[in-house]
Amino acid sequence: MKITLAGIVHAIIMILLLIYSLANRDPISFAVSLSLILIFYNEYKVFSQVRRYISNIDIIRTTDKRICTELDNIEISINIENRNPIEFPRVVLIDVLPRYIVAEDRKPIFIFPIPPRNIVSIKYDAKVYAPGSHDFRRLFIIVSDPLNYFYEAYEFSVRETIVSLPLGISSQTMFKSLQRLIGIYTLGKSIGGQYDLATFREYSPGDDIRKILWKHFAKSGKLIIREDYGETRARILVLIDMKNYLWLIGETPNSLAHIQLRAARSVIEYLSRANAQIDASICSGVTPKVYRNIEKNTMDSLYNMMSVLVSGGGCESPLSILGDVPKYIGRDPEEYDVVILITNPITIAIEGELPIKELLKIYGKKLLILMPMFNYKDYMGSDNMNRLMSIIIDIVEENGMGIEMLEESFAMVERDAK
């Protein structure tokens, strides 16, 4: 139990008036001092009762969206149920929001009473300023007497999670650049029927079982499927580099982490529309998380990727960890036509050339490095940037497919999301 400044002032006036009335034998002052003592005692008694019952309230937090896109508005609802036979005369609720969720118009602090055996509902709007998983963990309740002389603060664990997707940008400039670099643009339409065969290959989970050659399986025990002309699609692996410190480079909502995730979504959606077969990986924590055949349900796959990435978090391992992705997926690196690494010069400058060289040993000429447009020179300096890019370009172009700096800006102002 703690006492407020108002309670201290009341107690001082009460004591001084009592001493004065006794010293001067003033009955009026004495009566007033007794009244103040009774008020003070009554506030203490009410507060003591409230404090005994605080454990018997239930708090539930919900949001109107479990999945949203960055820069979306969400409505947060908090229901406080008082299951006690007494009233809570004065309650202060302070909601603790995740790092990248900001309340609109006002701070999430509310003052209200809770009648006995009743429910109080609070709603307010907030904006989501970053992609990833946002965990609501706790809030504080401060209870006091009606005159706010005594108070006590309590922390409640009230969990809720929402997942925010990065914004995607439709960019013809980027699409043409990818098309030129990758050298493929298959629409996946059969032009010759099921017997106009292009090739055979081993069955992979998710393939159409109608194309399995069952006679071959009966003889060899191996599942082989046919691919018709027009159905032979590029198989592409997308590797998304995401380090913790990228959130600190630039300002929200256009930090380097924001920009890189928007670029990743845009690339994936473009490849999906081009009917490529896409596997993807994003590193969160110490190991990469992998996703097979994400072209079959791109939005669900994007949700799954963002749900493992805590907003403001990222990978704690070097870029070379992405070389293990085919093993986790269950494919050989040679099965991919193209491997796209979405990264940035700052990460490469921090980690050095070795992780890139290790990835080139695994993926070779299939490796294409994409870097989104960003004001890198403001953080690295022009000379350092040019020197680094010259070294990396020589390494990648000799042993890989190449490096491309995407020409489209992925920076956002809030009106862009509307």
C-alpha positions as CSV (number, residue, x, y, z in Angstrom):
1,M,0.0,0.0,0.0
2,K,1.2,3.5,-0.9
3,I,-0.1,6.9,0.0
4,T,-0.5,9.7,-2.6
5,L,0.5,13.4,-2.2
6,A,-3.2,14.2,-1.7
7,G,-3.3,11.7,1.2
8,I,-0.2,13.1,2.7
9,V,-1.5,16.6,2.6
10,H,-4.8,15.5,4.1
11,A,-3.0,13.7,6.9
12,I,-0.8,16.8,7.7
13,I,-3.8,19.2,7.8
14,M,-5.7,16.7,9.9
15,I,-2.9,16.4,12.5
16,L,-2.1,20.1,12.6
17,L,-5.8,21.0,13.0
18,L,-6.2,18.5,15.8
19,I,-3.1,19.9,17.7
20,Y,-4.4,23.5,17.2
21,S,-7.9,22.6,18.4
22,L,-6.5,21.0,21.6
23,A,-4.0,23.7,22.3
24,N,-6.6,26.4,21.9
25,R,-9.5,24.4,23.2
26,D,-11.4,25.3,20.0
27,P,-14.5,23.0,19.7
28,I,-15.1,24.0,16.0
29,S,-11.5,23.2,15.0
30,F,-11.7,20.0,17.0
31,A,-15.0,18.9,15.2
32,V,-13.4,19.7,11.8
33,S,-10.3,17.7,12.7
34,L,-12.4,14.7,13.8
35,S,-14.3,14.9,10.5
36,L,-11.0,14.8,8.6
37,I,-9.9,11.8,10.7
38,L,-13.1,10.0,9.9
39,I,-12.8,10.7,6.2
40,F,-9.2,9.6,6.2
41,Y,-10.1,6.4,8.1
42,N,-13.0,5.7,5.7
43,E,-10.7,6.0,2.7
44,Y,-8.3,3.6,4.2
45,K,-11.0,1.2,5.1
46,V,-12.5,1.2,1.5
47,F,-9.0,0.8,0.0
48,S,-8.1,-2.1,2.3
49,Q,-11.3,-3.9,1.2
50,V,-10.6,-3.2,-2.5
51,R,-7.1,-4.6,-2.1
52,R,-8.4,-7.8,-0.6
53,Y,-10.6,-8.5,-3.7
54,I,-8.2,-7.4,-6.5
55,S,-7.2,-11.0,-7.2
56,N,-10.8,-11.8,-8.1
57,I,-11.1,-9.8,-11.3
58,D,-10.6,-11.2,-14.8
59,I,-9.1,-9.2,-17.7
60,I,-9.3,-10.2,-21.4
61,R,-7.6,-8.3,-24.2
62,T,-8.7,-8.8,-27.9
63,T,-8.0,-7.1,-31.2
64,D,-10.3,-6.8,-34.1
65,K,-7.6,-8.2,-36.4
66,R,-5.3,-11.2,-35.9
67,I,-3.7,-10.6,-39.3
68,C,-3.1,-7.2,-40.8
69,T,-0.7,-5.3,-43.0
70,E,1.8,-2.8,-41.7
71,L,0.4,0.8,-41.3
72,D,-3.1,-0.7,-40.7
73,N,-5.2,0.6,-37.9
74,I,-6.5,-2.0,-35.3
75,E,-9.0,-1.7,-32.5
76,I,-7.9,-3.0,-29.1
77,S,-10.6,-4.1,-26.6
78,I,-10.0,-4.7,-22.9
79,N,-12.8,-6.3,-20.8
80,I,-12.4,-6.1,-17.0
81,E,-14.9,-8.3,-15.1
82,N,-15.4,-7.6,-11.4
83,R,-16.7,-10.9,-9.9
84,N,-16.7,-9.4,-6.4
85,P,-19.7,-8.1,-4.3
86,I,-18.0,-4.7,-3.8
87,E,-17.3,-1.8,-6.1
88,F,-13.8,-0.7,-7.2
89,P,-14.3,3.1,-6.9
90,R,-11.3,4.2,-8.8
91,V,-9.2,2.1,-11.2
92,V,-6.4,3.3,-13.5
93,L,-5.6,0.9,-16.4
94,I,-2.3,1.3,-18.2
95,D,-1.9,-0.9,-21.3
96,V,1.6,-1.8,-22.4
97,L,1.9,-2.0,-26.2
98,P,4.4,-3.8,-28.3
99,R,7.3,-1.8,-29.6
100,Y,5.8,-1.1,-33.1
101,I,2.2,-0.6,-32.1
102,V,1.2,3.0,-31.2
103,A,-2.1,4.2,-29.8
104,E,-3.9,6.8,-31.8
105,D,-4.8,10.2,-30.4
106,R,-4.0,9.4,-26.7
107,K,-1.9,7.2,-24.5
108,P,-3.6,4.0,-23.4
109,I,-4.3,5.1,-19.9
110,F,-7.9,5.0,-18.6
111,I,-9.6,5.9,-15.3
112,F,-12.9,4.4,-14.3
113,P,-14.9,2.7,-11.5
114,I,-16.0,-0.9,-11.7
115,P,-19.5,-1.7,-10.1
116,P,-19.9,-4.9,-8.2
117,R,-20.4,-8.0,-10.3
118,N,-20.1,-6.0,-13.5
119,I,-17.9,-5.8,-16.7
120,V,-16.3,-2.6,-17.9
121,S,-15.2,-2.6,-21.6
122,I,-12.6,-0.3,-23.0
123,K,-11.8,0.2,-26.7
124,Y,-9.2,2.3,-28.4
125,D,-7.4,2.5,-31.8
126,A,-3.8,1.9,-32.5
127,K,-1.6,1.7,-35.6
128,V,0.8,-1.1,-36.6
129,Y,4.1,0.4,-37.7
130,A,6.1,-2.8,-38.7
131,P,5.7,-6.2,-40.1
132,G,6.2,-9.3,-38.0
133,S,4.7,-10.8,-34.9
134,H,3.5,-8.4,-32.2
135,D,3.0,-9.8,-28.7
136,F,0.9,-8.0,-26.2
137,R,2.1,-9.3,-22.9
138,R,0.9,-7.3,-19.9
139,L,-0.9,-4.3,-18.5
140,F,-1.1,-2.5,-15.1
141,I,-4.0,-1.9,-12.9
142,I,-3.8,0.7,-10.2
143,V,-6.6,0.6,-7.6
144,S,-7.3,3.3,-5.0
145,D,-10.0,4.7,-2.8
146,P,-12.5,7.3,-4.1
147,L,-10.4,10.3,-3.0
148,N,-7.2,8.7,-4.3
149,Y,-5.4,8.8,-0.9
150,F,-4.1,5.2,-1.0
151,Y,-3.1,3.1,-4.0
152,E,-1.5,-0.1,-5.1
153,A,-0.3,-1.1,-8.6
154,Y,-0.7,-4.7,-9.9
155,E,0.7,-6.2,-13.1
156,F,-1.5,-8.6,-15.1
157,S,-0.3,-11.0,-17.8
158,V,-2.8,-10.6,-20.6
159,R,-1.5,-12.2,-23.8
160,E,-2.5,-11.6,-27.3
161,T,-0.6,-11.8,-30.6
162,I,-1.2,-10.3,-34.0
163,V,0.8,-10.8,-37.2
164,S,1.5,-8.0,-39.6
165,L,2.5,-8.5,-43.2
166,P,4.9,-6.2,-45.0
167,L,3.4,-4.0,-47.7
168,G,3.9,-5.3,-51.2
169,I,4.7,-3.0,-54.1
170,S,3.8,-3.7,-57.7
171,S,6.8,-2.5,-59.7
172,Q,7.1,-3.1,-63.4
173,T,10.7,-1.8,-63.2
174,M,11.5,-4.5,-60.7
175,F,9.6,-7.2,-62.6
176,K,11.4,-6.5,-65.9
177,S,14.7,-6.4,-64.0
178,L,14.1,-9.9,-62.5
179,Q,12.8,-11.3,-65.8
180,R,16.0,-10.1,-67.5
181,L,18.3,-11.5,-64.8
182,I,16.6,-14.8,-64.2
183,G,15.9,-15.4,-67.9
184,I,12.5,-17.2,-67.3
185,Y,8.9,-16.2,-67.5
186,T,6.8,-19.4,-67.7
187,L,3.0,-19.2,-67.4
188,G,2.6,-22.9,-66.6
189,K,-0.1,-23.6,-69.3
190,S,0.0,-27.0,-71.0
191,I,0.1,-26.6,-74.8
192,G,0.3,-30.2,-75.9
193,G,-1.8,-32.3,-73.6
194,Q,-0.7,-35.0,-71.1
195,Y,1.2,-37.0,-73.7
196,D,3.2,-34.1,-75.1
197,L,6.0,-34.7,-72.6
198,A,8.8,-32.4,-71.7
199,T,10.6,-34.3,-69.0
200,F,10.3,-36.7,-66.1
201,R,11.4,-36.1,-62.5
202,E,11.1,-37.6,-59.0
203,Y,7.9,-36.8,-57.1
204,S,8.0,-34.0,-54.6
205,P,5.3,-33.5,-51.9
206,G,2.6,-31.2,-53.3
207,D,2.9,-32.4,-56.9
208,D,-0.2,-33.4,-58.8
209,I,-0.7,-37.1,-58.1
210,R,-2.5,-37.5,-61.4
211,K,0.9,-37.1,-63.1
212,I,2.5,-40.0,-61.3
213,L,3.7,-42.8,-63.6
214,W,2.2,-45.7,-61.6
215,K,3.5,-48.4,-64.0
216,H,7.0,-47.2,-63.4
217,F,6.3,-47.2,-59.6
218,A,5.1,-50.8,-59.8
219,K,8.3,-51.8,-61.5
220,S,10.9,-49.7,-59.7
221,G,9.2,-48.6,-56.5
222,K,10.1,-45.0,-57.3
223,L,7.6,-42.2,-57.7
224,I,8.2,-40.4,-61.0
225,I,6.0,-37.7,-62.4
226,R,5.7,-36.3,-65.9
227,E,5.9,-32.6,-66.9
228,D,4.3,-31.4,-70.1
229,Y,5.5,-28.7,-72.3
230,G,4.4,-25.4,-70.8
231,E,4.2,-27.0,-67.4
232,T,7.9,-27.1,-66.8
233,R,8.2,-24.3,-64.3
234,A,11.3,-22.7,-62.8
235,R,12.0,-23.8,-59.3
236,I,13.3,-20.8,-57.3
237,L,14.6,-20.6,-53.7
238,V,14.2,-17.2,-52.0
239,L,16.5,-16.5,-49.0
240,I,15.5,-13.5,-46.9
241,D,18.3,-12.0,-44.8
242,M,16.9,-10.3,-41.7
243,K,19.2,-9.1,-38.9
244,N,18.2,-7.5,-35.6
245,Y,20.2,-4.3,-36.3
246,L,18.4,-3.6,-39.6
247,W,15.5,-2.2,-37.5
248,L,17.8,0.5,-36.2
249,I,19.0,1.7,-39.6
250,G,16.7,4.4,-40.8
251,E,13.5,5.6,-39.2
252,T,10.2,3.8,-38.7
253,P,8.3,3.0,-40.9
254,N,11.2,3.0,-43.4
255,S,14.0,1.3,-41.6
256,L,16.2,-1.0,-43.6
257,A,14.3,-3.9,-42.1
258,H,11.0,-2.5,-43.3
259,I,12.4,-1.9,-46.8
260,Q,14.0,-5.4,-47.0
261,L,10.8,-7.2,-46.0
262,R,8.7,-5.2,-48.5
263,A,11.2,-6.1,-51.2
264,A,10.9,-9.8,-50.2
265,R,7.1,-9.9,-50.4
266,S,7.2,-8.1,-53.7
267,V,9.7,-10.5,-55.2
268,I,7.7,-13.5,-53.9
269,E,4.4,-12.2,-55.2
270,Y,6.0,-11.5,-58.6
271,L,7.5,-15.0,-58.9
272,S,4.1,-16.5,-57.8
273,R,2.3,-14.6,-60.5
274,A,4.9,-15.8,-63.0
275,N,3.9,-19.4,-62.0
276,A,7.3,-20.3,-60.6
277,Q,7.7,-23.0,-58.0
278,I,8.9,-21.2,-54.9
279,D,10.6,-22.4,-51.7
280,A,11.5,-19.7,-49.2
281,S,13.4,-19.2,-46.0
282,I,13.7,-16.5,-43.4
283,C,16.1,-16.7,-40.4
284,S,14.7,-15.9,-37.0
285,G,16.8,-16.6,-34.0
286,V,19.7,-18.9,-34.8
287,T,18.2,-21.1,-37.5
288,P,16.4,-20.5,-40.8
289,K,12.7,-21.3,-41.0
290,V,11.8,-23.0,-44.3
291,Y,8.6,-23.0,-46.4
292,R,8.0,-25.3,-49.4
293,N,5.9,-24.6,-52.5
294,I,4.6,-21.2,-51.2
295,E,3.2,-20.3,-54.6
296,K,0.2,-22.6,-53.8
297,N,-1.0,-20.2,-51.2
298,T,1.2,-17.1,-51.1
299,M,-0.7,-15.2,-48.5
300,D,-0.8,-18.1,-46.0
301,S,2.9,-18.6,-46.6
302,L,3.7,-14.9,-46.0
303,Y,1.7,-15.1,-42.8
304,N,3.6,-18.2,-41.6
305,M,6.9,-16.4,-42.3
306,M,6.0,-13.3,-40.5
307,S,4.5,-15.2,-37.5
308,V,8.0,-16.5,-36.6
309,L,9.7,-13.1,-37.0
310,V,9.2,-11.0,-33.9
311,S,8.8,-7.4,-35.0
312,G,12.1,-5.8,-34.1
313,G,13.9,-9.2,-34.1
314,G,15.8,-11.2,-36.6
315,C,18.6,-13.7,-37.3
316,E,21.5,-14.1,-34.9
317,S,23.5,-16.3,-37.3
318,P,25.8,-15.2,-40.2
319,L,24.5,-15.2,-43.8
320,S,26.2,-18.6,-44.4
321,I,23.5,-20.3,-42.3
322,L,21.3,-19.9,-45.3
323,G,23.4,-22.5,-47.1
324,D,21.7,-25.2,-45.0
325,V,18.2,-24.3,-46.3
326,P,18.0,-27.0,-49.1
327,K,18.9,-29.6,-46.5
328,Y,16.1,-28.4,-44.2
329,I,13.6,-28.4,-47.1
330,G,14.7,-31.8,-48.3
331,R,16.0,-30.8,-51.8
332,D,19.3,-30.8,-53.5
333,P,20.7,-27.3,-54.4
334,E,20.9,-28.5,-58.0
335,E,17.1,-28.8,-58.1
336,Y,16.8,-25.0,-58.1
337,D,17.0,-23.0,-61.3
338,V,17.7,-19.8,-59.4
339,V,18.5,-19.0,-55.7
340,I,17.6,-15.4,-54.8
341,L,19.3,-13.9,-51.7
342,I,17.6,-10.6,-50.5
343,T,20.2,-8.8,-48.5
344,N,22.0,-5.4,-48.3
345,P,25.5,-3.9,-48.4
346,I,25.5,-3.1,-44.7
347,T,25.1,-6.7,-43.7
348,I,27.8,-7.8,-46.1
349,A,30.1,-5.0,-44.8
350,I,29.6,-6.2,-41.2
351,E,30.0,-9.9,-42.0
352,G,32.7,-9.7,-44.7
353,E,33.2,-11.6,-47.9
354,L,33.4,-15.1,-46.3
355,P,29.7,-15.8,-45.9
356,I,29.0,-14.8,-49.5
357,K,31.8,-17.1,-50.7
358,E,30.4,-20.0,-48.7
359,L,27.0,-19.5,-50.2
360,L,28.6,-19.4,-53.7
361,K,30.2,-22.7,-53.0
362,I,26.8,-24.2,-52.4
363,Y,24.7,-22.5,-55.0
364,G,27.3,-21.4,-57.6
365,K,26.0,-19.8,-60.8
366,K,22.4,-20.1,-59.5
367,L,22.9,-17.4,-56.8
368,L,21.4,-14.0,-57.5
369,I,21.8,-11.3,-54.9
370,L,19.0,-8.7,-54.8
371,M,19.4,-5.5,-52.8
372,P,16.5,-3.0,-52.3
373,M,17.1,0.7,-52.9
374,F,18.1,2.5,-49.7
375,N,20.3,5.4,-48.6
376,Y,23.2,3.1,-47.8
377,K,25.8,5.8,-48.4
378,D,24.5,7.8,-45.5
379,Y,25.5,5.0,-43.1
380,M,28.6,3.6,-44.9
381,G,30.0,6.6,-46.7
382,S,30.3,6.8,-50.5
383,D,33.9,5.6,-50.7
384,N,33.3,2.6,-48.5
385,M,30.1,1.7,-50.3
386,N,31.7,1.9,-53.7
387,R,34.8,-0.1,-52.7
388,L,32.7,-2.8,-51.0
389,M,30.3,-3.2,-53.9
390,S,33.2,-3.4,-56.4
391,I,34.7,-6.3,-54.4
392,I,31.4,-8.2,-54.0
393,I,30.3,-7.7,-57.6
394,D,33.6,-9.2,-58.8
395,I,33.2,-12.2,-56.5
396,V,29.6,-12.8,-57.3
397,E,29.7,-12.2,-61.1
398,E,32.7,-14.6,-61.3
399,N,31.1,-17.4,-59.3
400,G,27.4,-16.6,-59.2
401,M,24.6,-15.2,-61.3
402,G,25.1,-11.6,-60.3
403,I,24.0,-8.7,-58.0
404,E,21.1,-6.4,-58.7
405,M,20.2,-3.2,-56.9
406,L,16.4,-2.9,-57.3
407,E,15.5,0.4,-58.9
408,E,12.1,0.8,-57.2
409,S,11.8,2.6,-53.9
410,F,10.1,0.6,-51.2
411,A,9.9,3.6,-48.8
412,M,6.4,4.4,-47.6
413,V,4.4,7.4,-46.3
414,E,1.2,6.5,-44.6
415,R,-1.1,7.7,-47.4
416,D,0.6,5.0,-49.6
417,A,-1.1,2.3,-47.6
418,K,-4.6,3.6,-48.1
